[in-house]
Amino acid sequence: MKTTHITTATALSLSTVLLAGCFGSGGTAQRDFNSPAGTVNVTAVSIDNLSESSSSVSGTIDLSADELALGRTSGSLNSDRTKLNLDAGGTGTLTAAGDATYARFFEVNPTNGPRRIGVIGIDSASLPAGSAVYTGAGNLTIQDNLDVLDLTGTVNVTADFDSGTVDTVYTDLNGTRNPAFSATQTATDVGTFRVEGSRISGTGFSGGTASLDSATVNGGNALSTQASTSLSGGFYGPDADEVGAAFVVDDTTVNAVSVRGAFIAD
């Protein structure tokens, strides 16, 4: 659950905005992925199999027609908005995450072009003052020399709207290690992954500095100071109720380590 710290004046201002969304504009600000009708603005943040960076693209979902207009990810959704048929050929999936209703994980497999994964969410109209703490779940793939670790974990996100920064922490990292020349192994308590100092711009955020505290990845020297971090994230819901991001960390020039992942928290 999100915990927000705001001033009394800000709270009154937010109440006015939310009431206007409910009554003055037909409740548009309150629509989520389960709403039966209307058009909402959405933003997707993603990475693909070929790129060493994240990207962000904005568009709309016509909830009445179940049509997604989102650049090369445009297409038709099924009735519960979990499957996507791409206009340019190919398919995709949208997956709910915990209690989140404004954001979903997505995976797109186009007929032409690389597979893309990330988060799509209904845009926040504006951000509150103060700070907020979000808790959710995320996936993480670590390339450790010739081994690949496919992990999931608990994600805690702290957003300081006044200073314009976002800090993300993955804990409880568990999953599998897939060595290059032997059988798949169970991977437990792999370590703690962080991206700190991402900068807020508009209703999104980007960048930051990554670190990985792990006794097993790269012999305990997981990421160097030369690692580059590409992160694209967004705040979703009428009052920044949820947050999500996709990212790539590249440390292959020093440590033969890279990290990719996405998360949603509320």
N, C-alpha and C positions, 0 to 999 in steps of 0.2 A: 504494500500500500504506500502511496505517496504521502509524505509529510511536508507541508508547506508552511513557511514562516513569513507572514506578511503583516504590514501595519494596518491599523483600523481604517485609515483613509483608503488604503489600497483595497481592503476587503469590501468597503462600500462601493468603490469604483467597479470592482469585479462583479459584485452583485448586480449592478446596473447593466453591465455588459451581458451577463448571462440571462437576465430577464428579457433584455432586448432580443437575444437569440431565441428564447423560448416563445415570445409573444409577438415581437415586432417583425420577425422574419420567418415565421412559420416553424420555428424550432430547428432551422438548418444547422445551427451550431451544435445541436445535440445528436445529430444523426451519427450512427456508427455502422459497422459492417453488417449488422442484423436488421437495419432499418428497411422498410418495404419500398420506399419511394424517395424521390428527390435526387439532386445532383450535389456531390461533395467534391471539394478540392483535395487531392492526394499528392503525396510525394513518396517516391521510392528511392531507397539508398541501397547500393548493391556493389558486388564484385563479380568478376567472371574468371573463367579458367585460364585465360591468357594474360589478363592485365595484372600489373603490380600496383594497382591503385583502386580506390573506391570512387564511386560516382553517384550523383543525385539528379533526379529528373522529376518534374512536376506535371500533373495533368488532372483529370477528373474521372469520377465514376458516376455514371447515370444509373442510380439504384432502381429506377423504374424499368429500365430496359436491360439492366445487367451488362452494360457496356463500359469497358475501360479504355480511356483515351490517354495513353502514356508513352508517346514516342514509339520506339521499336517493341515495347511491351504491350501495345494496344491489342485488344481483342474482346471476345465475348465470354462472360462468366456464366457458370451454371447457377441454379436458383439459390443455393446456399453460399455462393461466392467462394468456393474452395477449389474449383477447377477453371482453367483458362485455356481457350482456344485462340491462338495468336492469329491476327489478321494476315501476317506475313508468312504463316506456316509454323507449326510446332505447337507445343502445349506447355502449360504451367500449373503449379499448385500454390494455393494460399492456405497456410496452416495457422490456426488459432494458437495463442500462447497463454496458458494459465487463465487469469481473469481478464486479460486485456481484450477490449472490444473495439478500440480505435486503430489498432495496429496488428498486422499479421506477418509471419515469415512467408517469403515466397521463393520459389524455384522455377526458373524458366528454361526450357530446352527448345530453342528455335530450330527450325529445319536447316537454316543457314546461319552459322555463327556459334559462338561459345555458350555453354551453360552459364546462367547467372543465378546468384543467390543473394538474398538480402531481406530487407524489411520494407513493407508498404504500409502507409498509414494515412488517416484523415487529418489534414493539417489543423494545427492550432491557429485561431484567429490572432492571438497575441500571447505574450508570456507575462506571468505575474511578477511582482517584485519579491524580494526575499530569497529564500532557498528552498530546495525540495530534495527529498531522498526517495529513491525508487528501488524496488527489489523485483527481480525477475529471473529469467533463465536465458542462457546463450549456448551456442555451439562454438567450438574452437578446433581448428586443424593445425597441427604443428608439424612442419617438415624438419626433422632432426637428422641432418646428414642424409642417409639413405632410408631412414625410418620415417613412417607417417603415424602420428597420433591423432585419432578422431575422438574428441572429448566433448562432454557437456558439463555445465557448471552453474552455480548460483551467481547472479550478477547483482551488484549494488552500484547504483549510480547516484552521485551527488551533484546537483546543479545549483550553482550560485548565480541567480539571475542578475543580481546587482553588480557583481564583478565580471560577469559574462564568461564563466568557466564551467567546465564539466569534467568530473573525474569518474572513471569507470574501473571497477575491481571485479575480477572473476575469482571465485574460490570453489572448493569442493570439486576439483577437476578430475573426472573419472571417465573411462572409456576403454579404448583398445589401442595397442601399439602394433603396427604392421611393419615388421622388419622386411628388408628387401629380399632376404634369402632364407627365411624360416617362417614358422607358423605364427598366426596372429596370437598376441598375448594380451592379457588383461592389464590395464593401466589404472592404478588407483592413487589418489592423493598426489597428483602430478606436481602441484605447486599453486602459486598465486600469480595471476596475470593482471597487469594494470595498464590503462592508458590515462594519463593525467594531463591536465591543462588544455583540454580541447576548448576551442573558442566558439562562443555563441554568436551567430549572426542571423538576424531575422528570427525565424522560428526553427532554425537548424543550428548545427554545430559541426566543427571539423577539426582535423589535426590532433595534436597532442604528442606526448612522449611515452613510449611503451617500455615496460620492463616485465621480466618473467623471473620470479624466484622459484627455482626448481632444482632439486638435487639430482634429477635424472636426465634432463634435457641438456645435450651438449656437455656432458660430464659436470654439470652444475654451473656452467658458464653460459647461460642460455642466450642472453642478448647483450651485445656490445653497445657502447655509446655511439657507434656509427650506424645503428639500425635506423631505417627510415620508416615513418608511420603515415599511412594514408587512411583517414577515417572520415566517413560522412554519416551524420546522424540527424534526427529530427525529433521534435516534440509534437505529440498527437493528442487529439481531443480538444474540447472547447477551452480548457484551462490548463493546458500542458499536462493532462492527466496521465499520459504514457510517454515513453521515450524509447527510441530504437536506433540502432546504428549497424553499419557494416564496415569492415576494416581489413587492411593488409599491412603487415609489418615485415620488412625485408632486411635481413641481416646476413644475406648470403655472401657478401664480399668479405666478411670477417669470420663468421661462425658457421656458415652453411646451415643457417636456421631461418625459417620464415613462419609466420603465423597469419592465419586467416580466420575470420569469424563474423558472427552477427548476433545481436541480442535484442530482446524486448523486455521492458520492465515497467511496472505501474506502481 
